[in-house]
Amino acid sequence: MTTSTLGTALITGASTGLGAVYADRLARRGYDLILVARDAGRMEALSATLSAETGRSIEVLPADLTDRADVAKVEDRLASDAAITLLVNNAGMSLNGGLLDSEVSQVEKLIALNITAPTLLAAAAGKAFAARKSGGIINIASVLALLPEMFDGVYSGSKAYLLNLSKSLAKQLEPQGVRVQAVLPGATRTEIWARSGKDVDSFPVDWVMEADHLVDASLLGFDRGETITIPPLADEGQWDAYEAARLAMDGKLSNREVAPRYREAIKEAVAA
């Protein structure tokens, strides 16, 4: 195998979709890989292909990230393997329906996979990378983090959580030499749609991005030092304005007094 100068990237959800494309692109950049997903057979096939084409060392680590014991296995690897320099938190799922018409078990599974697992893996990686003053964490969120009124609020809420987590980790870790990026895809052609009973082709054709285009743009954003990368958003100024409006509330969201628009009405109600 070719000697690695970039270290090893650990990618979750690596058997298909965005995870498989990240595996391809990162191997060709010079990373060795640890592929994490439930489907060992598909990962073995991907590993064989990429090893032959790139000469990288590629390990398959089967794990069900809705299972706490399997998550702990991956956490331990991130904490103990000094060769790992990049975590791609890509594994995720959506519901076939919404909160009010989904089985409780499916909601719990989504929370475990979309929130609990990436949080614990980011914590393990973040601690290890901070100690070495280098490394990177890429969290795959979604544009639905910004559009909770569209589609299912459980899924979009899980992605808003990842967006917030990424911003917080970036502030904490980047001064220590660790890069953190949240990627917000729009509709992208992957198997997540079919797995949740949806048809991606029901969207307008100009809404749906191909997975390789999404990953290529996201990695370019990572190279440029972007904390938030939104590949389908043409006008970056819209995001900048959104962030500026949000940050303008800093220092105004906590006060010993309720806002006047409530205070005057409360006085009138009490006096009545």
QUIHU-V371683 format. One record per residue. OMEGA is omega in whole degrees, 0 to 359 (NA if undefined). Layout:
OMEGA
OMEGA
This chain:
178
178
183
173
182
182
186
175
175
186
175
185
192
184
185
172
183
181
179
178
175
178
179
184
182
175
181
175
179
176
160
188
163
183
183
174
178
189
183
182
180
178
177
179
178
179
181
180
184
177
180
185
187
183
180
172
184
180
175
181
181
179
173
187
167
180
186
180
178
176
180
178
179
175
182
180
179
183
190
186
183
178
183
182
183
172
172
179
187
186
179
179
172
183
171
188
181
184
188
180
177
175
179
182
179
176
179
179
178
180
179
185
186
185
187
183
181
178
182
178
177
178
180
180
182
179
181
181
180
179
180
180
177
178
181
177
176
178
180
179
181
173
178
172
181
186
185
180
181
173
189
182
177
178
182
177
178
180
173
175
180
177
179
179
182
179
180
180
179
180
183
191
185
174
178
176
181
180
174
180
168
177
181
175
163
177
184
186
175
183
181
181
181
181
179
175
182
180
182
180
175
176
172
187
182
174
194
180
174
186
182
177
180
183
179
179
181
178
175
176
177
178
182
179
180
172
177
179
180
187
182
185
184
184
181
179
177
176
180
179
177
180
180
179
179
183
178
178
180
182
182
187
177
186
180
180
173
182
182
183
174
187
182
179
179
179
181
181
180
183
185
NA
